[in-house]
């Protein structure tokens, strides 16, 4: 029984880690692409991330990974906006 519990905790931990890596980056890129404005996309994604992270008590390493992913997504959104503004001009 104890062995089964450890497997479930490991699975939950891996899902949370994967979510912390992928979700902030994806949200920033998605909102930037949908709104055609990098600042609106960044603010919407930041608001959603803060809402989710404040609703649940998370470990510090998950918060730091999420912050790093958000930062990488922000850099990507700047590049994405440059790409699409050149295409439409």
Buried (B, 14 or more C-beta within 10 A) or exposed (E): EEEEEEEEEEEEEEEBBEBBBEBBBEBBBBBBBEBEBBEEBBBBBBEBBEEBBEEEEBEEEBEEBBBBBBEBBBEBBEEBBEEEEEEEE
